[in-house]
């Protein structure tokens, strides 16, 4: 089974993952639903953090197309495929 994770300390709330995912793996939720999460200063130096963060809602539905990995500006998404290969986001 495929698993998808979002490192919430790095998620800027850009919505790119949600917008490009063909199988609706992600949804955006208000930042206050992630208490105790502090924004990664290295990411904050490059991008503005917005009022929401990405949450995985349908991870097993992921088809490992990697669209989210290329669009994630915070480079916060990790996918582990059916063969235990790990795929990390790398912003284009």
Secondary structure as UniProt FT lines:
FT   STRAND          3..6
FT   TURN            8..10
FT   HELIX           16..20
FT   TURN            22..23
FT   STRAND          26..30
FT   HELIX           31..33
FT   TURN            35..36
FT   HELIX           41..44
FT   TURN            45..46
FT   STRAND          52..56
FT   HELIX           59..61
FT   HELIX           67..71
FT   TURN            73..74
FT   STRAND          77..80
FT   TURN            82..83
FT   STRAND          86..88
//
